[in-house]
Structures are given as C-alpha cells and as structure tokens.
Amino acid sequence: HRGFPCFDCSDYDDVDCMFLGYTKHHDYWHQYGVRTFHSNHCFDETLIPNINKNIEAVPLRDFTFIGTTGYGFINHDGRYYDLLKMMKETNLEVWGNELMKTRPTLSRREKIADFLSGMPQPIIDGIGRHLGAFHPYFRTVAKTLTYHKTTDYWFYDEKPVKELYPDRMHDPVFGIDYFRLLARSRVSWNRHLEMDGAGANMRLYEACGAGTCQVVDHRSEVLTEFEPDKEIVVYHTLDECLEKVKYYLTHERERAEIAKAGQQRAYRDHSARSRAKHVFDGLSLMLD
C-alpha cells in the first residue's frame, strides 16, 4: 500500500500490485507493469478502547495541529506559511516535527543529483539521455536534477516554528498519545500538500475517527469521503479557514454535532475492516 503519490515507479517493477491511497497518478505504475487498486487510508476502530482509557487525564485543547509543520520538507512550504498565519491569528497549538535548518538527509539519488548539480546543464541532460538507456536508475537521477536542486530548498531562508512560537510548539506525539490528543481537541486543523491528487491524507480519517471537529482545506478527494460542514469543516481560502475556526470555537453545539457526525462516518465507511475488504477483493482478482 502507498498513501502518497509516486511519479517515478521504476524502482517498483518487481511488484505485482499496489493499493493506492489516491485517485490519480495510477498510470505511473502501469508503465512498469504494476497493477493498481484504489484503497484510501482509514481509521482503526479497534483503537477506541485504548484511546478512551484515562482520557480525562489529557487536558482539553481548543485548537490543535498535530503533524509535520512543513519546515525542512521541500513539498510542505504551503503548509508552513499557512501554519504561521494561523498561529498569528489564533491560539493554535502545534505538536509537530521539523528538520533542523541544515541540509536534510538525502537519499542516494539526491546525493548524486546534488553532486552533479554544479555541472553544466547539457551534461546533466546527457545523463538522462545516454546513461538512462543503460539503466533506469540514471533516468531518475536526471529527473531529480530537473525537478529541484538540493541547495535551493525554500526553508533555508526561514525559521523553524519551534523558534518562532516556542510556547505553542510542542514535541511530536505518536500512537495512542496522538489519538488521545486529537480526541481532546475541540477543533483540529489539517492541511494537504499543494500537489494535485494528494488529498485525503491519513490525518483526514484519523482526526474524524478520534472525534475532533476537523477543519481541512478543500480537495475533491476530501469531498468524496466526508460531507462538508456536516461531517467535516472545509475551507477554500485561509481567511475562510480563520473565520470558520473562530465560529466553531464559539458555537459549541454545532461544533460537537460535526465532530460526532464525522466520527460516525469514519466508523461506518472508513474503518480498517472496510479497507481490509478492499485489499481482499483486489488480491482475489490477482489470483483469478
């Protein structure tokens, strides 16, 4: 299973099938003979007893974000800048992870790309054109060079959220602690990547399943999973997001109704059991 879009699937040509948590970009897998099935993320309903155990010991929070702040991750600049504005305009508290303001840990492919990035562009192009015919790995190196240079990461000119808001930036939480914090959040924020087709991330299901009122950016993939403003709060612009957050924090009955409806939808249609059936059906087709 892969829950994040992949644009270069050449390293997976020995895989029989993939269950993809996104509706687009399946063709990238088909180029290498990998059969694909759609299977979104889910909420594991068997966690509920452990989430509820001693949950009163977890302080109730008004407005939270739990996840990667965006700092240190090349594709998360939109989330980073939106998060800063949210923290400036609201009492948002963050439990998140950030990379240090140094060169991030690079994959072998990125290290090669970084080494070659100082060469003239015709040489870089030649790597993909000539060496790519020898082995597909060199084509992916050339693609990495084309998409970005590792020295150009946007966050090198910015500061970590932890440095800007030390009083409201907490260490990341995982496992049951993560779900309990979601359950004790009156409103929790979710923000996808800018990338087309990257909607319906894992947090979409986990936050609803845990029982918080989730506020999430508008994506077509989100609208097929939860009903907007009835099971989940959807916004198109950051100003609209701020307006809705402030509204639901001051209208408790409506906030609680959305949180409850979103949780029930997660249990009914997006449980781990329902996703297991998708996997079973897909594997059955593979065996036919």
ABEGO torsion letter per residue (X at the ends): XBABBBABAAAAAABABBBBABABGAAAAAAAGBBBBBBBBBBBAAAAAAAABGAAABBBBABBBBEBAGBGBAAAAAAAAAAAAAAAABABBBBBBBBBBBBBBBBAAAAAAAAAAABBAAAAAAAAAAAAAABAAAAAAAAAAAABBAAABAAAABBBAAAABAAABBBBBBEAAAAAAAAABABBBBBBBABBGABGBAAAAAAAAAGBBBBBBBBAAAAAABBBGAABBBBABAAAAAAAAAAAAABAAAAAAAAAAAAAAAAAAABAAAAAAAAAAAAAAAAX
